[in-house]
Amino acid sequence: MDRIHQVVIAGGGTSGWLAASAIAKLYGKQVEVTLVDSAEIGRIGVGEATIPPLRNFHRLLGIQEPEFMSATQATFKLGIEFKHWAQRGDSYIHSFGITGKDCWACDFHHFWLAGREKALASEFGDYCVELQSARKQRLLPGDAGNLNYAYHLDAGLYAEFLRHHALKHGCSHVDGKIERVEITGSDGYIDALVLEDGTRIQGDLFIDCSGFRALLIGSALNVGFESYGHFLPCDSAITVQSTAQDQLRPYTQAIAQEFGWQWCIPLQNRVGNGLVYSSQYVTDTVAGERLLQNLFTEPLSEPRRFRYRTGRRKLAWHKNCVAIGLSGGFLEPVESTSIHLAMSAILRLLKLFPRNGISDLAITTFNEQTRGEIERIRDFIILHYKATERTDSAFWRHCNTMAIPDSLAGRLALFRETGVLSGTERELFQIDSWVQVLLGQRVVPNDYHPIVDLMSDDELGKFLLSYKKFVETRVSAFPTHRQAIERYCKGRSQTDTCA
């Protein structure tokens, strides 16, 4: 391959326009970017909840937060509330914040475990600003609040916002359906996309953002798929939009059902709802009825159903094709990682961008990093299903007894025995996330780190009480979630609906 001049993106939606925005903004003076999609092809549009790294990605692209949030009817997200996951009636929040203070030898939860044993500690979440902000529905947006937050957004409006951003930075847009993919005979690289009207779009580097269809990486290049279905039992989802809620929660809700779980995502102008389930344990009809029965507000749209496979492409980059978004894999939305994985793949490509031609070393590095990231996130998602005490349905009995990856089994065993969590600094979900989910789902260590016992009970009690009061003071000074939106990012039009 010679120098890369033409980058062709197959597919719009969030992943496609996110890739187009980034490459056009950052490398637009060196390469030409063309995105091909068809308005006739529907979008799944379930990726309405995000996680905090997207904020830095937006900064990289020069996107102003108030403008973006207003355009996408966005609200703030401080975490996810999980209901009924370990046992019926349970509820906890996995927030984006850091809980308490650690020391050189151990993390804060060891001090909390000792305090709990000695009746000196209150709930674990009392020591986290973001978690208490979520519960109190109070926050200060922007850098002033120094909070770790993400967004709830309208996926259709977000794709449109990104489209304008990409076009502004020089991306070309071709509206048409891809009829076939031309492969060169000499090296097996993609040479061009041919549309139904005969238009031929040639490129040097192709990015597959065609969703579950995986037209380039799967259909044309025959890259295999590694399934995680034996670890993640859900394979179906139903989505529906409903009218806005009076209570504007700054967190997503994930409510466990006897065959899966239901989400509730509050936007400024409506609510996004969905039910993730296993078709082995419930019919589509019953799942759809359950979703509609459990809506908090009146439906605005007809339910949409789709099947999916959890897993990943065995190669995310093959030849001159990079799979980004659903074409590269899917890990279900329980921790809102779909948009993040697309963003992460784009960043990885930007760092390894093949300006002077396709490099085998860059491809190998990209694929190894992608595999590692997805497997670490996969383990965290599996934890939610495995760490349950529910035996009230066949679905949860299966989850309770199913085999899990050795990497997760080892991490769980170490935590149960010592309270120590192994991991790396490059993991998306850090120790605070793991501890909140583990404790929230009734996985409590048998011991805590011995360094904690160097503190007297009086010292430990004062330390815990002082930090709890610090959290209370900070949160009490924040405006309400609704006030923050009104002042910072009120939606442009209250009549907008999901595309």
ChimeraX attribute file (.defattr): number of C-alpha atoms within 10 A of each C-alpha:
attribute: neighborCount
match mode: 1-to-1
recipient: residues
	/A:1	13
	/A:2	10
	/A:3	12
	/A:4	18
	/A:5	16
	/A:6	17
	/A:7	21
	/A:8	26
	/A:9	29
	/A:10	25
	/A:11	26
	/A:12	28
	/A:13	25
	/A:14	27
	/A:15	30
	/A:16	26
	/A:17	26
	/A:18	29
	/A:19	28
	/A:20	32
	/A:21	26
	/A:22	24
	/A:23	27
	/A:24	26
	/A:25	20
	/A:26	15
	/A:27	16
	/A:28	17
	/A:29	11
	/A:30	13
	/A:31	19
	/A:32	18
	/A:33	27
	/A:34	23
	/A:35	26
	/A:36	22
	/A:37	21
	/A:38	14
	/A:39	10
	/A:40	9
	/A:41	13
	/A:42	9
	/A:43	16
	/A:44	16
	/A:45	17
	/A:46	20
	/A:47	20
	/A:48	24
	/A:49	32
	/A:50	24
	/A:51	22
	/A:52	17
	/A:53	15
	/A:54	17
	/A:55	17
	/A:56	11
	/A:57	18
	/A:58	15
	/A:59	11
	/A:60	12
	/A:61	17
	/A:62	12
	/A:63	15
	/A:64	11
	/A:65	16
	/A:66	17
	/A:67	15
	/A:68	19
	/A:69	24
	/A:70	20
	/A:71	21
	/A:72	30
	/A:73	29
	/A:74	28
	/A:75	29
	/A:76	30
	/A:77	28
	/A:78	32
	/A:79	30
	/A:80	25
	/A:81	20
	/A:82	24
	/A:83	22
	/A:84	19
	/A:85	28
	/A:86	25
	/A:87	16
	/A:88	14
	/A:89	8
	/A:90	13
	/A:91	16
	/A:92	18
	/A:93	24
	/A:94	25
	/A:95	27
	/A:96	26
	/A:97	21
	/A:98	19
	/A:99	25
	/A:100	23
	/A:101	15
	/A:102	13
	/A:103	10
	/A:104	6
	/A:105	9
	/A:106	18
	/A:107	21
	/A:108	19
	/A:109	23
	/A:110	21
	/A:111	27
	/A:112	23
	/A:113	22
	/A:114	21
	/A:115	19
	/A:116	14
	/A:117	10
	/A:118	12
	/A:119	11
	/A:120	18
	/A:121	21
	/A:122	14
	/A:123	9
	/A:124	20
	/A:125	21
	/A:126	20
	/A:127	27
	/A:128	23
	/A:129	28
	/A:130	30
	/A:131	28
	/A:132	23
	/A:133	28
	/A:134	26
	/A:135	16
	/A:136	16
	/A:137	22
	/A:138	23
	/A:139	31
	/A:140	21
	/A:141	22
	/A:142	13
	/A:143	8
	/A:144	7
	/A:145	13
	/A:146	11
	/A:147	19
	/A:148	21
	/A:149	24
	/A:150	22
	/A:151	26
	/A:152	28
	/A:153	29
	/A:154	32
	/A:155	24
	/A:156	20
	/A:157	22
	/A:158	24
	/A:159	21
	/A:160	19
	/A:161	19
	/A:162	24
	/A:163	22
	/A:164	13
	/A:165	22
	/A:166	27
	/A:167	19
	/A:168	13
	/A:169	19
	/A:170	19
	/A:171	24
	/A:172	16
	/A:173	18
	/A:174	14
	/A:175	14
	/A:176	19
	/A:177	20
	/A:178	21
	/A:179	14
	/A:180	17
	/A:181	19
	/A:182	18
	/A:183	15
	/A:184	11
	/A:185	9
	/A:186	6
	/A:187	9
	/A:188	14
	/A:189	20
	/A:190	23
	/A:191	19
	/A:192	20
	/A:193	25
	/A:194	18
	/A:195	19
	/A:196	12
	/A:197	10
	/A:198	12
	/A:199	15
	/A:200	16
	/A:201	19
	/A:202	17
	/A:203	20
	/A:204	21
	/A:205	26
	/A:206	28
	/A:207	25
	/A:208	28
	/A:209	33
	/A:210	27
	/A:211	23
	/A:212	17
	/A:213	13
	/A:214	25
	/A:215	22
	/A:216	25
	/A:217	30
	/A:218	18
	/A:219	13
	/A:220	16
	/A:221	18
	/A:222	12
	/A:223	17
	/A:224	14
	/A:225	17
	/A:226	13
	/A:227	16
	/A:228	17
	/A:229	14
	/A:230	11
	/A:231	21
	/A:232	25
	/A:233	24
	/A:234	23
	/A:235	18
	/A:236	20
	/A:237	26
	/A:238	20
	/A:239	23
	/A:240	21
	/A:241	23
	/A:242	21
	/A:243	19
	/A:244	19
	/A:245	16
	/A:246	9
	/A:247	10
	/A:248	18
	/A:249	24
	/A:250	29
	/A:251	29
	/A:252	29
	/A:253	21
	/A:254	26
	/A:255	17
	/A:256	22
	/A:257	20
	/A:258	18
	/A:259	22
	/A:260	25
	/A:261	23
	/A:262	24
	/A:263	22
	/A:264	23
	/A:265	26
	/A:266	31
	/A:267	26
	/A:268	28
	/A:269	21
	/A:270	24
	/A:271	26
	/A:272	27
	/A:273	25
	/A:274	25
	/A:275	26
	/A:276	27
	/A:277	26
	/A:278	20
	/A:279	17
	/A:280	13
	/A:281	16
	/A:282	14
	/A:283	12
	/A:284	17
	/A:285	8
	/A:286	9
	/A:287	23
	/A:288	19
	/A:289	11
	/A:290	14
	/A:291	20
	/A:292	19
	/A:293	9
	/A:294	11
	/A:295	20
	/A:296	14
	/A:297	15
	/A:298	14
	/A:299	18
	/A:300	15
	/A:301	13
	/A:302	10
	/A:303	17
	/A:304	13
	/A:305	16
	/A:306	12
	/A:307	14
	/A:308	16
	/A:309	21
	/A:310	21
	/A:311	22
	/A:312	22
	/A:313	23
	/A:314	17
	/A:315	23
	/A:316	27
	/A:317	25
	/A:318	19
	/A:319	18
	/A:320	21
	/A:321	23
	/A:322	25
	/A:323	30
	/A:324	30
	/A:325	29
	/A:326	26
	/A:327	25
	/A:328	29
	/A:329	27
	/A:330	23
	/A:331	25
	/A:332	22
	/A:333	20
	/A:334	20
	/A:335	20
	/A:336	20
	/A:337	21
	/A:338	25
	/A:339	24
	/A:340	21
	/A:341	23
	/A:342	24
	/A:343	22
	/A:344	19
	/A:345	25
	/A:346	25
	/A:347	16
	/A:348	16
	/A:349	19
	/A:350	15
	/A:351	11
	/A:352	16
	/A:353	18
	/A:354	18
	/A:355	15
	/A:356	11
	/A:357	15
	/A:358	20
	/A:359	16
	/A:360	11
	/A:361	10
	/A:362	16
	/A:363	22
	/A:364	15
	/A:365	15
	/A:366	20
	/A:367	21
	/A:368	13
	/A:369	14
	/A:370	22
	/A:371	16
	/A:372	12
	/A:373	17
	/A:374	20
	/A:375	18
	/A:376	17
	/A:377	18
	/A:378	21
	/A:379	19
	/A:380	18
	/A:381	19
	/A:382	20
	/A:383	22
	/A:384	20
	/A:385	24
	/A:386	22
	/A:387	21
	/A:388	21
	/A:389	18
	/A:390	20
	/A:391	15
	/A:392	11
	/A:393	12
	/A:394	14
	/A:395	22
	/A:396	24
	/A:397	15
	/A:398	15
	/A:399	23
	/A:400	17
	/A:401	11
	/A:402	14
	/A:403	12
	/A:404	17
	/A:405	12
	/A:406	10
	/A:407	11
	/A:408	16
	/A:409	13
	/A:410	13
	/A:411	15
	/A:412	20
	/A:413	14
	/A:414	14
	/A:415	20
	/A:416	17
	/A:417	13
	/A:418	16
	/A:419	23
	/A:420	22
	/A:421	20
	/A:422	12
	/A:423	13
	/A:424	11
	/A:425	8
	/A:426	8
	/A:427	13
	/A:428	17
	/A:429	16
	/A:430	16
	/A:431	19
	/A:432	21
	/A:433	18
	/A:434	16
	/A:435	23
	/A:436	20
	/A:437	20
	/A:438	22
	/A:439	15
	/A:440	23
	/A:441	25
	/A:442	15
	/A:443	19
	/A:444	16
	/A:445	19
	/A:446	11
	/A:447	15
	/A:448	22
	/A:449	17
	/A:450	13
	/A:451	13
	/A:452	20
	/A:453	12
	/A:454	9
	/A:455	12
	/A:456	10
	/A:457	16
	/A:458	9
	/A:459	11
	/A:460	21
	/A:461	19
	/A:462	13
	/A:463	18
	/A:464	22
	/A:465	17
	/A:466	13
	/A:467	18
	/A:468	21
	/A:469	13
	/A:470	15
	/A:471	21
	/A:472	17
	/A:473	12
	/A:474	14
	/A:475	24
	/A:476	14
	/A:477	12
	/A:478	18
	/A:479	17
	/A:480	20
	/A:481	23
	/A:482	21
	/A:483	14
	/A:484	18
	/A:485	23
	/A:486	13
	/A:487	11
	/A:488	17
	/A:489	21
	/A:490	22
	/A:491	23
	/A:492	13
	/A:493	13
	/A:494	11
	/A:495	8
	/A:496	16
	/A:497	16
	/A:498	17
	/A:499	14
